[in-house]
Each structure stands twice: as C-alpha cells, then as structure tokens.
C-alpha cells in the first residue's frame, strides 16, 4: 500500500476509536478503548518518526518545509504527554473524559495538518514507486510491532 494511504488508514482507525471512546458511558469501556487508542497512536508515531519524517525532512529544501516536519514531531510529543496523563487517571474521573477530548482535539489537529501540508510535501518529494516502497516498509514495521514475539 502506498505510504500516504497507509498512514491515512491508520488515522481513520484512530478517529473511529475516539468516537466510540468519547461516546462510551461506562468507564471500563472508555478505558479499554483508550488503551487501543494509545497503542495505535504510539505505534503510528514510532513508525512515522523512524521512517517517514526523517526521509521527508532529508528531501525537502526550504526552511519552512523543514519547520513543518519539525512541528509534526512536536505534535507527537504533546500527544504522548497527554496519553501519559490519561494513564494516570481513573476512567471514572470526569477529568479522564475531558483529557480524552483534548487528546482527540490534538490528534485531529495533527491529522489535518499532516494530511494537508505534510502529505503535499511528500507528494513532491517522493515519486510513486518510492511512496509504494515506503508504504511497504511502514506496513512491515507496523505488523512487526503488533505481532507478539514467539
């Protein structure tokens, strides 16, 4: 699968989980959905930070373009901090739900910028075969990270 389509697919999966988690009334259900969200976001950030962002940053030429990539890293850092904060809260606490909404907002902002600005940069920086090859590598990394060790 082409890299940008693979990343978009991951975005849609997390968006669906957020919708269910925010609508969940039972703390246990909310917590279970949050755990899936946290796992998916950590995996997504790890493969983007290991493969996609470094390769994109190496290919963009303008300072403003490199700044966009740097901003994406910083948004990942904020998401990770918010996840850690949620992990410290009881899912029955009203702050849990509030922080979950804030996490959703952070992620949605990041997705909007990434699918807009970052993906446009990638379309200019990589040709179609390179995006296909990168997509294969991203998929393999995601599968290896989610496959339990034997």
C-alpha positions, 0 to 999 in steps of 0.5 A: 500500500502506498505510504500516504494511504497507509498512514491515512488508514491508520488515522481513520482507525484512530478517529473511529476509536475516539468516537466510540471512546468519547461516546462510551458511558461506562468507564471500563469501556472508555478505558479499554478503548483508550488503551487501543487508542494509545497503542495505535497512536504510539505505534503510528508515531514510532513508525512515522518518526523512524521512517517517514519524517526523517526521509521527508525532512532529508528531501525537502529544501526550504526552511519552512518545509523543514519547520513543518516536519519539525512541528509534526514531531512536536505534535507527537510529543504533546500527544504522548504527554497527554496519553501519559496523563490519561494513564494516570487517571481513573476512567471514572474521573470526569477529568479522564473524559475531558483529557480524552477530548483534548487528546482527540482535539490534538490528534485531529489537529495533527491529522489535518495538518499532516494530511494537508501540508505534510502529505503535499510535501511528500507528494513532491518529494517522493515519486510513486514507486518510492511512496509504494516502497515506503508504504511497504516498509511502514506496513512491515514495521507496523505488523512487526510491532503488533505481532507478539514475539514467539 
